[in-house]
Amino acid sequence: MQIDLLWEDAVQEPERAVGMYLVTADADGGFGTHPTPVESLEVVTLAGGELR
């Protein structure tokens, strides 16, 4: 398995994530894959400057 787009890059160019499949990691280092491709990605900056 290979990660083709890191979150840091998706934040800069959200349209690149469309059509890709999400891979997440838990606190123990385990990975999970999600069967539905990303349809859209919206990056929102919170009041403290944190991205979400």
CHARMM internal coordinates of N, CA and C (Angstrom, degrees):
IC EDIT
DIST 1 N 1 CA 1.4491
DIST 1 CA 1 C 1.5160
ANGL 1 N 1 CA 1 C 108.28
DIST 1 C 2 N 1.3101
ANGL 1 CA 1 C 2 N 115.79
DIHE 1 N 1 CA 1 C 2 N 146.44
DIST 2 N 2 CA 1.4587
ANGL 1 C 2 N 2 CA 121.34
DIHE 1 CA 1 C 2 N 2 CA -178.21
DIST 2 CA 2 C 1.5183
ANGL 2 N 2 CA 2 C 109.19
DIHE 1 C 2 N 2 CA 2 C -137.15
DIST 2 C 3 N 1.3137
ANGL 2 CA 2 C 3 N 117.25
DIHE 2 N 2 CA 2 C 3 N 134.88
DIST 3 N 3 CA 1.4611
ANGL 2 C 3 N 3 CA 122.22
DIHE 2 CA 2 C 3 N 3 CA 175.24
DIST 3 CA 3 C 1.5298
ANGL 3 N 3 CA 3 C 107.23
DIHE 2 C 3 N 3 CA 3 C -87.31
DIST 3 C 4 N 1.3286
ANGL 3 CA 3 C 4 N 116.31
DIHE 3 N 3 CA 3 C 4 N 121.35
DIST 4 N 4 CA 1.4654
ANGL 3 C 4 N 4 CA 120.66
DIHE 3 CA 3 C 4 N 4 CA -176.37
DIST 4 CA 4 C 1.5210
ANGL 4 N 4 CA 4 C 114.30
DIHE 3 C 4 N 4 CA 4 C -96.62
DIST 4 C 5 N 1.3372
ANGL 4 CA 4 C 5 N 116.99
DIHE 4 N 4 CA 4 C 5 N -16.05
DIST 5 N 5 CA 1.4653
ANGL 4 C 5 N 5 CA 120.06
DIHE 4 CA 4 C 5 N 5 CA -178.03
DIST 5 CA 5 C 1.5213
ANGL 5 N 5 CA 5 C 108.80
DIHE 4 C 5 N 5 CA 5 C -147.95
DIST 5 C 6 N 1.3139
ANGL 5 CA 5 C 6 N 117.22
DIHE 5 N 5 CA 5 C 6 N 116.73
DIST 6 N 6 CA 1.4640
ANGL 5 C 6 N 6 CA 121.63
DIHE 5 CA 5 C 6 N 6 CA 178.20
DIST 6 CA 6 C 1.5284
ANGL 6 N 6 CA 6 C 109.41
DIHE 5 C 6 N 6 CA 6 C -83.60
DIST 6 C 7 N 1.3436
ANGL 6 CA 6 C 7 N 115.92
DIHE 6 N 6 CA 6 C 7 N 156.54
DIST 7 N 7 CA 1.4659
ANGL 6 C 7 N 7 CA 120.26
DIHE 6 CA 6 C 7 N 7 CA -178.76
DIST 7 CA 7 C 1.5160
ANGL 7 N 7 CA 7 C 111.51
DIHE 6 C 7 N 7 CA 7 C -56.95
DIST 7 C 8 N 1.3270
ANGL 7 CA 7 C 8 N 117.58
DIHE 7 N 7 CA 7 C 8 N -39.29
DIST 8 N 8 CA 1.4661
ANGL 7 C 8 N 8 CA 120.62
DIHE 7 CA 7 C 8 N 8 CA -179.46
DIST 8 CA 8 C 1.5252
ANGL 8 N 8 CA 8 C 110.97
DIHE 7 C 8 N 8 CA 8 C -57.03
DIST 8 C 9 N 1.3264
ANGL 8 CA 8 C 9 N 115.98
DIHE 8 N 8 CA 8 C 9 N -38.28
DIST 9 N 9 CA 1.4654
ANGL 8 C 9 N 9 CA 120.36
DIHE 8 CA 8 C 9 N 9 CA 179.68
DIST 9 CA 9 C 1.5268
ANGL 9 N 9 CA 9 C 111.27
DIHE 8 C 9 N 9 CA 9 C -77.78
DIST 9 C 10 N 1.3247
ANGL 9 CA 9 C 10 N 117.36
DIHE 9 N 9 CA 9 C 10 N -36.19
DIST 10 N 10 CA 1.4655
ANGL 9 C 10 N 10 CA 121.09
DIHE 9 CA 9 C 10 N 10 CA 178.59
DIST 10 CA 10 C 1.5278
ANGL 10 N 10 CA 10 C 110.75
DIHE 9 C 10 N 10 CA 10 C -64.37
DIST 10 C 11 N 1.3253
ANGL 10 CA 10 C 11 N 117.51
DIHE 10 N 10 CA 10 C 11 N -34.06
DIST 11 N 11 CA 1.4685
ANGL 10 C 11 N 11 CA 120.99
DIHE 10 CA 10 C 11 N 11 CA 177.79
DIST 11 CA 11 C 1.5255
ANGL 11 N 11 CA 11 C 109.99
DIHE 10 C 11 N 11 CA 11 C -64.27
DIST 11 C 12 N 1.3164
ANGL 11 CA 11 C 12 N 117.01
DIHE 11 N 11 CA 11 C 12 N -38.35
DIST 12 N 12 CA 1.4634
ANGL 11 C 12 N 12 CA 121.44
DIHE 11 CA 11 C 12 N 12 CA -179.25
DIST 12 CA 12 C 1.5265
ANGL 12 N 12 CA 12 C 112.30
DIHE 11 C 12 N 12 CA 12 C -73.31
DIST 12 C 13 N 1.3434
ANGL 12 CA 12 C 13 N 116.61
DIHE 12 N 12 CA 12 C 13 N -35.69
DIST 13 N 13 CA 1.4672
ANGL 12 C 13 N 13 CA 122.29
DIHE 12 CA 12 C 13 N 13 CA -178.41
DIST 13 CA 13 C 1.5329
ANGL 13 N 13 CA 13 C 109.25
DIHE 12 C 13 N 13 CA 13 C -138.16
DIST 13 C 14 N 1.3416
ANGL 13 CA 13 C 14 N 117.32
DIHE 13 N 13 CA 13 C 14 N 77.59
DIST 14 N 14 CA 1.4627
ANGL 13 C 14 N 14 CA 120.67
DIHE 13 CA 13 C 14 N 14 CA -174.62
DIST 14 CA 14 C 1.5270
ANGL 14 N 14 CA 14 C 114.62
DIHE 13 C 14 N 14 CA 14 C -57.09
DIST 14 C 15 N 1.3088
ANGL 14 CA 14 C 15 N 117.88
DIHE 14 N 14 CA 14 C 15 N -30.63
DIST 15 N 15 CA 1.4675
ANGL 14 C 15 N 15 CA 120.78
DIHE 14 CA 14 C 15 N 15 CA -178.66
DIST 15 CA 15 C 1.5314
ANGL 15 N 15 CA 15 C 112.53
DIHE 14 C 15 N 15 CA 15 C -63.74
DIST 15 C 16 N 1.3286
ANGL 15 CA 15 C 16 N 117.40
DIHE 15 N 15 CA 15 C 16 N -20.85
DIST 16 N 16 CA 1.4690
ANGL 15 C 16 N 16 CA 120.07
DIHE 15 CA 15 C 16 N 16 CA 178.63
DIST 16 CA 16 C 1.5257
ANGL 16 N 16 CA 16 C 112.11
DIHE 15 C 16 N 16 CA 16 C -68.25
DIST 16 C 17 N 1.3333
ANGL 16 CA 16 C 17 N 118.32
DIHE 16 N 16 CA 16 C 17 N -22.64
DIST 17 N 17 CA 1.4601
ANGL 16 C 17 N 17 CA 122.15
DIHE 16 CA 16 C 17 N 17 CA -178.00
DIST 17 CA 17 C 1.5345
ANGL 17 N 17 CA 17 C 112.46
DIHE 16 C 17 N 17 CA 17 C -79.40
DIST 17 C 18 N 1.3273
ANGL 17 CA 17 C 18 N 117.59
DIHE 17 N 17 CA 17 C 18 N -19.20
DIST 18 N 18 CA 1.4625
ANGL 17 C 18 N 18 CA 121.09
DIHE 17 CA 17 C 18 N 18 CA -177.45
DIST 18 CA 18 C 1.5276
ANGL 18 N 18 CA 18 C 110.16
DIHE 17 C 18 N 18 CA 18 C -61.51
DIST 18 C 19 N 1.3254
ANGL 18 CA 18 C 19 N 115.20
DIHE 18 N 18 CA 18 C 19 N 129.38
DIST 19 N 19 CA 1.4609
ANGL 18 C 19 N 19 CA 121.36
DIHE 18 CA 18 C 19 N 19 CA 179.56
DIST 19 CA 19 C 1.5177
ANGL 19 N 19 CA 19 C 113.69
DIHE 18 C 19 N 19 CA 19 C 90.09
DIST 19 C 20 N 1.3290
ANGL 19 CA 19 C 20 N 117.41
DIHE 19 N 19 CA 19 C 20 N -9.47
DIST 20 N 20 CA 1.4597
ANGL 19 C 20 N 20 CA 120.68
DIHE 19 CA 19 C 20 N 20 CA 178.59
DIST 20 CA 20 C 1.5234
ANGL 20 N 20 CA 20 C 110.13
DIHE 19 C 20 N 20 CA 20 C -89.55
DIST 20 C 21 N 1.3207
ANGL 20 CA 20 C 21 N 115.93
DIHE 20 N 20 CA 20 C 21 N 165.28
DIST 21 N 21 CA 1.4568
ANGL 20 C 21 N 21 CA 122.29
DIHE 20 CA 20 C 21 N 21 CA 180.00
DIST 21 CA 21 C 1.5130
ANGL 21 N 21 CA 21 C 109.49
DIHE 20 C 21 N 21 CA 21 C -105.64
DIST 21 C 22 N 1.3315
ANGL 21 CA 21 C 22 N 116.16
DIHE 21 N 21 CA 21 C 22 N 134.43
DIST 22 N 22 CA 1.4544
ANGL 21 C 22 N 22 CA 122.88
DIHE 21 CA 21 C 22 N 22 CA -176.34
DIST 22 CA 22 C 1.5276
ANGL 22 N 22 CA 22 C 111.44
DIHE 21 C 22 N 22 CA 22 C -76.62
DIST 22 C 23 N 1.3240
ANGL 22 CA 22 C 23 N 115.68
DIHE 22 N 22 CA 22 C 23 N 133.81
DIST 23 N 23 CA 1.4576
ANGL 22 C 23 N 23 CA 123.05
DIHE 22 CA 22 C 23 N 23 CA 173.52
DIST 23 CA 23 C 1.5248
ANGL 23 N 23 CA 23 C 105.93
DIHE 22 C 23 N 23 CA 23 C -121.11
DIST 23 C 24 N 1.3362
ANGL 23 CA 23 C 24 N 116.57
DIHE 23 N 23 CA 23 C 24 N 127.71
DIST 24 N 24 CA 1.4634
ANGL 23 C 24 N 24 CA 120.80
DIHE 23 CA 23 C 24 N 24 CA -179.52
DIST 24 CA 24 C 1.5231
ANGL 24 N 24 CA 24 C 109.81
DIHE 23 C 24 N 24 CA 24 C -120.21
DIST 24 C 25 N 1.3269
ANGL 24 CA 24 C 25 N 115.53
DIHE 24 N 24 CA 24 C 25 N 159.37
DIST 25 N 25 CA 1.4665
ANGL 24 C 25 N 25 CA 121.47
DIHE 24 CA 24 C 25 N 25 CA 176.85
DIST 25 CA 25 C 1.5234
ANGL 25 N 25 CA 25 C 108.39
DIHE 24 C 25 N 25 CA 25 C -123.84
DIST 25 C 26 N 1.3235
ANGL 25 CA 25 C 26 N 116.29
DIHE 25 N 25 CA 25 C 26 N 142.12
DIST 26 N 26 CA 1.4592
ANGL 25 C 26 N 26 CA 119.90
DIHE 25 CA 25 C 26 N 26 CA 177.23
DIST 26 CA 26 C 1.5278
ANGL 26 N 26 CA 26 C 110.04
DIHE 25 C 26 N 26 CA 26 C -95.72
DIST 26 C 27 N 1.3206
ANGL 26 CA 26 C 27 N 116.54
DIHE 26 N 26 CA 26 C 27 N 178.86
DIST 27 N 27 CA 1.4674
ANGL 26 C 27 N 27 CA 121.96
DIHE 26 CA 26 C 27 N 27 CA -176.66
DIST 27 CA 27 C 1.5203
ANGL 27 N 27 CA 27 C 112.70
DIHE 26 C 27 N 27 CA 27 C -63.68
DIST 27 C 28 N 1.3312
ANGL 27 CA 27 C 28 N 117.44
DIHE 27 N 27 CA 27 C 28 N -20.78
DIST 28 N 28 CA 1.4639
ANGL 27 C 28 N 28 CA 121.25
DIHE 27 CA 27 C 28 N 28 CA -179.66
DIST 28 CA 28 C 1.5315
ANGL 28 N 28 CA 28 C 112.63
DIHE 27 C 28 N 28 CA 28 C -93.92
DIST 28 C 29 N 1.3330
ANGL 28 CA 28 C 29 N 117.26
DIHE 28 N 28 CA 28 C 29 N 3.65
DIST 29 N 29 CA 1.4560
ANGL 28 C 29 N 29 CA 120.73
DIHE 28 CA 28 C 29 N 29 CA 179.69
DIST 29 CA 29 C 1.5134
ANGL 29 N 29 CA 29 C 114.20
DIHE 28 C 29 N 29 CA 29 C 86.88
DIST 29 C 30 N 1.3296
ANGL 29 CA 29 C 30 N 117.32
DIHE 29 N 29 CA 29 C 30 N 6.37
DIST 30 N 30 CA 1.4600
ANGL 29 C 30 N 30 CA 120.55
DIHE 29 CA 29 C 30 N 30 CA 176.36
DIST 30 CA 30 C 1.5233
ANGL 30 N 30 CA 30 C 110.81
DIHE 29 C 30 N 30 CA 30 C -79.26
DIST 30 C 31 N 1.3152
ANGL 30 CA 30 C 31 N 116.55
DIHE 30 N 30 CA 30 C 31 N 147.56
DIST 31 N 31 CA 1.4527
ANGL 30 C 31 N 31 CA 121.27
DIHE 30 CA 30 C 31 N 31 CA -178.97
DIST 31 CA 31 C 1.5130
ANGL 31 N 31 CA 31 C 111.56
DIHE 30 C 31 N 31 CA 31 C -108.85
DIST 31 C 32 N 1.3246
ANGL 31 CA 31 C 32 N 115.41
DIHE 31 N 31 CA 31 C 32 N 149.75
DIST 32 N 32 CA 1.4516
ANGL 31 C 32 N 32 CA 121.82
DIHE 31 CA 31 C 32 N 32 CA 174.61
DIST 32 CA 32 C 1.5137
ANGL 32 N 32 CA 32 C 108.86
DIHE 31 C 32 N 32 CA 32 C -132.81
DIST 32 C 33 N 1.3040
ANGL 32 CA 32 C 33 N 117.60
DIHE 32 N 32 CA 32 C 33 N 141.63
DIST 33 N 33 CA 1.4623
ANGL 32 C 33 N 33 CA 121.71
DIHE 32 CA 32 C 33 N 33 CA 175.69
DIST 33 CA 33 C 1.5214
ANGL 33 N 33 CA 33 C 108.33
DIHE 32 C 33 N 33 CA 33 C -112.87
DIST 33 C 34 N 1.2969
ANGL 33 CA 33 C 34 N 116.36
DIHE 33 N 33 CA 33 C 34 N 150.13
DIST 34 N 34 CA 1.4536
ANGL 33 C 34 N 34 CA 122.28
DIHE 33 CA 33 C 34 N 34 CA -175.64
DIST 34 CA 34 C 1.5335
ANGL 34 N 34 CA 34 C 108.81
DIHE 33 C 34 N 34 CA 34 C -115.34
DIST 34 C 35 N 1.3288
ANGL 34 CA 34 C 35 N 118.38
DIHE 34 N 34 CA 34 C 35 N 133.28
DIST 35 N 35 CA 1.4656
ANGL 34 C 35 N 35 CA 122.31
DIHE 34 CA 34 C 35 N 35 CA -169.48
DIST 35 CA 35 C 1.5294
ANGL 35 N 35 CA 35 C 115.72
DIHE 34 C 35 N 35 CA 35 C -78.42
DIST 35 C 36 N 1.3129
ANGL 35 CA 35 C 36 N 118.00
DIHE 35 N 35 CA 35 C 36 N -8.16
DIST 36 N 36 CA 1.4613
ANGL 35 C 36 N 36 CA 120.54
DIHE 35 CA 35 C 36 N 36 CA -177.58
DIST 36 CA 36 C 1.5271
ANGL 36 N 36 CA 36 C 109.65
DIHE 35 C 36 N 36 CA 36 C -107.85
DIST 36 C 37 N 1.3292
ANGL 36 CA 36 C 37 N 118.92
DIHE 36 N 36 CA 36 C 37 N 128.95
DIST 37 N 37 CA 1.4628
ANGL 36 C 37 N 37 CA 120.15
DIHE 36 CA 36 C 37 N 37 CA 179.79
DIST 37 CA 37 C 1.5337
ANGL 37 N 37 CA 37 C 111.58
DIHE 36 C 37 N 37 CA 37 C -69.03
DIST 37 C 38 N 1.3085
ANGL 37 CA 37 C 38 N 116.00
DIHE 37 N 37 CA 37 C 38 N 154.55
DIST 38 N 38 CA 1.4622
ANGL 37 C 38 N 38 CA 122.77
DIHE 37 CA 37 C 38 N 38 CA 177.63
DIST 38 CA 38 C 1.5266
ANGL 38 N 38 CA 38 C 108.87
DIHE 37 C 38 N 38 CA 38 C -64.82
DIST 38 C 39 N 1.3388
ANGL 38 CA 38 C 39 N 116.48
DIHE 38 N 38 CA 38 C 39 N 129.82
DIST 39 N 39 CA 1.4666
ANGL 38 C 39 N 39 CA 121.25
DIHE 38 CA 38 C 39 N 39 CA 176.88
DIST 39 CA 39 C 1.5223
ANGL 39 N 39 CA 39 C 111.37
DIHE 38 C 39 N 39 CA 39 C -93.97
DIST 39 C 40 N 1.3381
ANGL 39 CA 39 C 40 N 116.07
DIHE 39 N 39 CA 39 C 40 N -36.10
DIST 40 N 40 CA 1.4626
ANGL 39 C 40 N 40 CA 120.73
DIHE 39 CA 39 C 40 N 40 CA 178.23
DIST 40 CA 40 C 1.5233
ANGL 40 N 40 CA 40 C 108.41
DIHE 39 C 40 N 40 CA 40 C -158.43
DIST 40 C 41 N 1.3077
ANGL 40 CA 40 C 41 N 115.64
DIHE 40 N 40 CA 40 C 41 N 160.62
DIST 41 N 41 CA 1.4616
ANGL 40 C 41 N 41 CA 121.32
DIHE 40 CA 40 C 41 N 41 CA 179.23
DIST 41 CA 41 C 1.5168
ANGL 41 N 41 CA 41 C 107.46
DIHE 40 C 41 N 41 CA 41 C -141.89
DIST 41 C 42 N 1.3213
ANGL 41 CA 41 C 42 N 116.03
DIHE 41 N 41 CA 41 C 42 N 125.82
DIST 42 N 42 CA 1.4596
ANGL 41 C 42 N 42 CA 121.49
DIHE 41 CA 41 C 42 N 42 CA 177.54
DIST 42 CA 42 C 1.5143
ANGL 42 N 42 CA 42 C 108.32
DIHE 41 C 42 N 42 CA 42 C -117.99
DIST 42 C 43 N 1.3178
ANGL 42 CA 42 C 43 N 117.00
DIHE 42 N 42 CA 42 C 43 N 128.44
DIST 43 N 43 CA 1.4595
ANGL 42 C 43 N 43 CA 122.30
DIHE 42 CA 42 C 43 N 43 CA 179.00
DIST 43 CA 43 C 1.5232
ANGL 43 N 43 CA 43 C 107.09
DIHE 42 C 43 N 43 CA 43 C -101.99
DIST 43 C 44 N 1.3255
ANGL 43 CA 43 C 44 N 116.35
DIHE 43 N 43 CA 43 C 44 N 126.76
DIST 44 N 44 CA 1.4598
ANGL 43 C 44 N 44 CA 122.27
DIHE 43 CA 43 C 44 N 44 CA -177.82
DIST 44 CA 44 C 1.5318
ANGL 44 N 44 CA 44 C 108.72
DIHE 43 C 44 N 44 CA 44 C -121.60
DIST 44 C 45 N 1.3124
ANGL 44 CA 44 C 45 N 117.27
DIHE 44 N 44 CA 44 C 45 N 130.68
DIST 45 N 45 CA 1.4579
ANGL 44 C 45 N 45 CA 121.75
DIHE 44 CA 44 C 45 N 45 CA 176.26
DIST 45 CA 45 C 1.5223
ANGL 45 N 45 CA 45 C 108.69
DIHE 44 C 45 N 45 CA 45 C -94.91
DIST 45 C 46 N 1.3315
ANGL 45 CA 45 C 46 N 116.32
DIHE 45 N 45 CA 45 C 46 N 123.45
DIST 46 N 46 CA 1.4575
ANGL 45 C 46 N 46 CA 121.52
DIHE 45 CA 45 C 46 N 46 CA 179.90
DIST 46 CA 46 C 1.5133
ANGL 46 N 46 CA 46 C 110.52
DIHE 45 C 46 N 46 CA 46 C -80.84
DIST 46 C 47 N 1.3291
ANGL 46 CA 46 C 47 N 117.30
DIHE 46 N 46 CA 46 C 47 N 167.76
DIST 47 N 47 CA 1.4684
ANGL 46 C 47 N 47 CA 122.80
DIHE 46 CA 46 C 47 N 47 CA -175.73
DIST 47 CA 47 C 1.5264
ANGL 47 N 47 CA 47 C 112.37
DIHE 46 C 47 N 47 CA 47 C -54.66
DIST 47 C 48 N 1.3375
ANGL 47 CA 47 C 48 N 118.51
DIHE 47 N 47 CA 47 C 48 N -36.75
DIST 48 N 48 CA 1.4578
ANGL 47 C 48 N 48 CA 121.29
DIHE 47 CA 47 C 48 N 48 CA -179.29
DIST 48 CA 48 C 1.5188
ANGL 48 N 48 CA 48 C 113.98
DIHE 47 C 48 N 48 CA 48 C -81.29
DIST 48 C 49 N 1.3425
ANGL 48 CA 48 C 49 N 117.58
DIHE 48 N 48 CA 48 C 49 N 3.96
DIST 49 N 49 CA 1.4500
ANGL 48 C 49 N 49 CA 121.39
DIHE 48 CA 48 C 49 N 49 CA -179.06
DIST 49 CA 49 C 1.5081
ANGL 49 N 49 CA 49 C 113.77
DIHE 48 C 49 N 49 CA 49 C 91.61
DIST 49 C 50 N 1.3473
ANGL 49 CA 49 C 50 N 116.78
DIHE 49 N 49 CA 49 C 50 N -4.08
DIST 50 N 50 CA 1.4638
ANGL 49 C 50 N 50 CA 121.22
DIHE 49 CA 49 C 50 N 50 CA 179.72
DIST 50 CA 50 C 1.5244
ANGL 50 N 50 CA 50 C 109.37
DIHE 49 C 50 N 50 CA 50 C -73.33
DIST 50 C 51 N 1.3322
ANGL 50 CA 50 C 51 N 116.29
DIHE 50 N 50 CA 50 C 51 N 136.50
DIST 51 N 51 CA 1.4634
ANGL 50 C 51 N 51 CA 121.17
DIHE 50 CA 50 C 51 N 51 CA 176.33
DIST 51 CA 51 C 1.5042
ANGL 51 N 51 CA 51 C 109.13
DIHE 50 C 51 N 51 CA 51 C -87.12
DIST 51 C 52 N 1.3165
ANGL 51 CA 51 C 52 N 116.32
DIHE 51 N 51 CA 51 C 52 N 142.53
DIST 52 N 52 CA 1.4672
ANGL 51 C 52 N 52 CA 120.92
DIHE 51 CA 51 C 52 N 52 CA 177.59
DIST 52 CA 52 C 1.5100
ANGL 52 N 52 CA 52 C 108.51
DIHE 51 C 52 N 52 CA 52 C -143.20
END
COOR INIT
IC SEED 1 N 1 CA 1 C
IC BUILD
